[in-house]
Amino acid sequence: MPEGNVNAEIANHLREQGEHSEPAADRPSKRRIETIEILEAVLLAIVAIVTALSGYQAARWDGESAKEYATSSRLRTEAQSTALTANQTLIYNAGNFTAWLQAYDAGDKSLQDLLERRFTPEYKVAFDAWVAIDGMNDPSAPPGPRYMEEYEDPLTEKAAEQNKEASHAFDLGVDYRATGEHYVRITVVLAAVLFLIAIGQRFKVRGVRYSVNIVAGIFLVYCLYLFAIYPHLVG
């Protein structure tokens, strides 16, 4: 056999061996790529779930905030109505007291008794205490029953309590709104994670793709941490 033909056959044999050996050399690289794709799919699944939960929590907290704001507005309106009634009651008692003083100066005992019976119970207690210290003649006495320690105005106290509850409800609304905004921020960061994973899939250089996925994973872990520490609404 001519030497040239032998060399040609040897070269052809080596080339065929090389062609058969290339896929085997590529298999580890393909396995790594498949592993990366699986990890990316897992990351995308986790991101999708956390995004949905975060959006749900944001909507729930926003709804709770709106409810507290509505409660605060209702209580504030009720407090104003109660305070108005308290003022009207005080004006009524003050009018009767003025008429009583006039009857006292005129010496009309029957009119005095009539006016005393028309005082509200709380005002009557303070009036009796004022008369007991001779408030009509003692210049050092309080100017009227309204300024006595015995005087109590339940309507004014109720209005103050309603205002307090309204302020508390408003503060809760502010806190709930802030919590909802925290979950919105988580959703925004998760959108960035999705963007990074999608961009990373386009890189052919494994080092770049690894780096992008690592950054996305760090952001995802951060979001999971925030989601765990923030308060949750269930049901």
C-alpha positions as CSV (number, residue, x, y, z in Angstrom):
1,M,0.0,0.0,0.0
2,P,1.5,3.4,-0.9
3,E,2.6,5.5,2.0
4,G,0.4,8.4,0.9
5,N,-2.7,6.3,1.1
6,V,-1.7,5.0,4.6
7,N,-1.2,8.6,5.8
8,A,-4.5,9.6,4.3
9,E,-6.3,6.7,6.1
10,I,-4.6,7.6,9.4
11,A,-5.6,11.3,9.1
12,N,-9.2,10.3,8.2
13,H,-9.3,8.0,11.2
14,L,-8.0,10.7,13.6
15,R,-10.6,13.1,12.2
16,E,-13.4,10.7,12.7
17,Q,-12.2,10.0,16.3
18,G,-12.1,13.7,16.9
19,E,-15.7,14.2,15.7
20,H,-16.9,11.4,17.9
21,S,-15.0,12.8,20.9
22,E,-16.3,16.4,20.7
23,P,-19.9,15.6,21.9
24,A,-18.4,13.7,24.8
25,A,-16.3,16.8,25.7
26,D,-19.3,19.0,25.4
27,R,-21.5,16.9,27.7
28,P,-20.3,18.4,31.0
29,S,-20.9,21.9,29.6
30,K,-24.4,21.0,28.6
31,R,-25.1,19.5,32.0
32,R,-24.0,22.7,33.6
33,I,-26.2,24.7,31.3
34,E,-29.1,22.4,32.1
35,T,-28.4,22.8,35.8
36,I,-28.4,26.6,35.4
37,E,-31.7,26.5,33.5
38,I,-33.3,24.4,36.2
39,L,-32.1,26.8,38.9
40,E,-33.4,29.7,36.8
41,A,-36.8,28.0,36.5
42,V,-36.8,27.4,40.3
43,L,-35.9,31.1,40.9
44,L,-38.7,32.2,38.5
45,A,-41.2,30.0,40.2
46,I,-40.2,31.4,43.7
47,V,-40.4,34.9,42.3
48,A,-43.8,34.3,40.8
49,I,-45.2,33.0,44.1
50,V,-43.7,35.7,46.3
51,T,-44.8,38.4,43.9
52,A,-48.4,37.1,44.1
53,L,-48.3,36.9,47.9
54,S,-46.7,40.3,48.2
55,G,-49.3,41.8,45.9
56,Y,-52.1,40.2,47.9
57,Q,-50.7,41.5,51.2
58,A,-50.3,45.0,49.7
59,A,-53.9,45.0,48.6
60,R,-55.2,43.6,51.9
61,W,-53.2,46.2,54.0
62,D,-54.4,49.0,51.7
63,G,-58.0,47.8,52.2
64,E,-57.5,47.7,56.0
65,S,-56.1,51.2,55.8
66,A,-59.1,52.5,54.0
67,K,-61.4,50.8,56.6
68,E,-59.5,52.6,59.4
69,Y,-59.7,55.9,57.7
70,A,-63.4,55.5,57.2
71,T,-63.8,54.5,60.9
72,S,-61.8,57.6,61.9
73,S,-64.0,59.8,59.8
74,R,-67.2,58.3,61.2
75,L,-66.0,58.7,64.8
76,R,-64.9,62.3,64.1
77,T,-68.4,63.1,62.8
78,E,-70.0,61.4,65.8
79,A,-67.7,63.3,68.2
80,Q,-68.7,66.6,66.5
81,S,-72.4,65.7,66.9
82,T,-71.9,64.7,70.5
83,A,-70.0,67.9,71.3
84,L,-72.7,70.0,69.6
85,T,-75.3,68.3,71.8
86,A,-73.2,68.9,74.9
87,N,-72.9,72.6,74.0
88,Q,-76.6,72.9,73.5
89,T,-77.3,71.2,76.8
90,L,-74.9,73.6,78.6
91,I,-76.6,76.6,76.9
92,Y,-79.9,75.2,78.1
93,N,-78.7,74.8,81.7
94,A,-77.0,78.2,81.6
95,G,-80.3,79.8,80.4
96,N,-82.2,78.2,83.3
97,F,-79.5,79.3,85.7
98,T,-79.7,82.9,84.6
99,A,-83.5,82.8,84.9
100,W,-83.1,81.2,88.4
101,L,-80.8,84.1,89.4
102,Q,-83.4,86.6,88.3
103,A,-86.1,84.7,90.2
104,Y,-83.9,84.7,93.2
105,D,-83.4,88.4,93.1
106,A,-87.1,88.9,92.7
107,G,-87.8,86.6,95.6
108,D,-90.0,84.3,93.4
109,K,-89.6,81.0,95.2
110,S,-92.1,79.0,93.1
111,L,-90.3,80.0,89.9
112,Q,-87.0,79.1,91.5
113,D,-88.3,75.6,92.3
114,L,-89.6,75.2,88.8
115,L,-86.3,76.1,87.2
116,E,-84.4,73.9,89.6
117,R,-86.5,70.9,88.5
118,R,-85.6,71.7,84.9
119,F,-81.8,71.4,85.3
120,T,-80.3,68.3,83.9
121,P,-79.3,65.7,86.6
122,E,-75.5,66.4,86.2
123,Y,-76.0,70.1,86.3
124,K,-78.4,69.9,89.3
125,V,-75.6,68.2,91.4
126,A,-73.2,71.0,90.7
127,F,-76.0,73.6,91.3
128,D,-76.9,72.2,94.7
129,A,-73.2,72.3,95.7
130,W,-72.9,75.9,94.5
131,V,-76.0,76.9,96.5
132,A,-74.5,75.0,99.6
133,I,-71.5,77.3,99.6
134,D,-73.7,80.4,99.2
135,G,-72.5,81.1,95.7
136,M,-75.1,83.8,95.4
137,N,-73.5,86.0,98.0
138,D,-69.9,84.8,98.5
139,P,-67.7,86.7,96.1
140,S,-64.9,84.1,96.4
141,A,-67.2,81.3,95.2
142,P,-67.1,80.1,91.6
143,P,-69.2,82.2,89.2
144,G,-71.7,79.3,88.6
145,P,-72.4,75.6,88.9
146,R,-70.5,75.0,85.6
147,Y,-67.2,75.8,87.4
148,M,-67.8,73.6,90.4
149,E,-65.7,70.4,90.9
150,E,-69.0,68.5,91.2
151,Y,-70.0,69.4,87.7
152,E,-69.7,66.5,85.2
153,D,-70.6,66.6,81.5
154,P,-70.9,63.1,80.2
155,L,-71.6,64.3,76.7
156,T,-68.3,66.3,76.6
157,E,-66.5,63.3,78.0
158,K,-68.1,61.0,75.4
159,A,-67.1,63.5,72.6
160,A,-63.5,63.5,73.9
161,E,-63.4,59.7,73.9
162,Q,-64.8,59.5,70.4
163,N,-62.1,61.9,69.2
164,K,-59.5,59.8,70.9
165,E,-60.8,56.7,69.2
166,A,-60.9,58.6,65.9
167,S,-57.3,59.6,66.3
168,H,-56.3,56.0,67.1
169,A,-58.1,54.7,64.0
170,F,-56.4,57.3,61.8
171,D,-53.0,56.3,63.2
172,L,-53.8,52.7,62.4
173,G,-54.7,53.7,58.9
174,V,-51.4,55.4,58.5
175,D,-49.5,52.3,59.8
176,Y,-51.5,50.0,57.6
177,R,-50.8,52.1,54.5
178,A,-47.1,52.1,55.3
179,T,-47.1,48.3,55.6
180,G,-48.9,48.0,52.3
181,E,-46.2,50.3,50.7
182,H,-43.5,48.0,52.1
183,Y,-45.1,45.1,50.2
184,V,-45.3,47.2,47.1
185,R,-41.5,47.8,47.4
186,I,-41.0,44.1,47.6
187,T,-43.0,43.6,44.4
188,V,-40.8,46.2,42.7
189,V,-37.6,44.5,43.7
190,L,-39.0,41.2,42.5
191,A,-39.7,42.7,39.2
192,A,-36.0,43.6,39.0
193,V,-35.2,40.0,39.9
194,L,-37.3,38.8,36.9
195,F,-35.5,41.3,34.7
196,L,-32.1,40.0,35.8
197,I,-33.0,36.4,35.2
198,A,-34.4,37.2,31.8
199,I,-31.3,39.1,30.9
200,G,-29.0,36.4,32.2
201,Q,-30.5,33.8,30.0
202,R,-29.3,35.8,26.9
203,F,-25.6,35.7,27.9
204,K,-23.6,32.9,26.3
205,V,-20.6,33.5,28.6
206,R,-21.1,31.2,31.6
207,G,-19.3,33.6,34.0
208,V,-21.6,36.5,33.1
209,R,-24.7,34.3,33.4
210,Y,-23.6,33.0,36.7
211,S,-22.9,36.5,38.0
212,V,-26.3,37.8,36.9
213,N,-28.1,34.9,38.5
214,I,-26.2,35.3,41.8
215,V,-27.2,38.9,41.9
216,A,-30.8,38.0,41.2
217,G,-30.6,35.3,43.9
218,I,-29.3,37.8,46.5
219,F,-32.2,40.2,45.7
220,L,-34.6,37.3,46.0
221,V,-33.3,36.3,49.4
222,Y,-33.5,39.9,50.5
223,C,-37.2,40.0,49.4
224,L,-37.9,36.7,51.2
225,Y,-36.4,38.1,54.4
226,L,-38.5,41.3,54.2
227,F,-41.6,39.2,53.4
228,A,-40.9,37.1,56.5
229,I,-40.5,40.0,58.9
230,Y,-43.4,42.1,57.8
231,P,-46.8,41.6,59.4
232,H,-49.3,39.5,57.4
233,L,-53.0,39.4,57.1
234,V,-54.5,36.0,56.8
235,G,-58.0,35.0,55.7
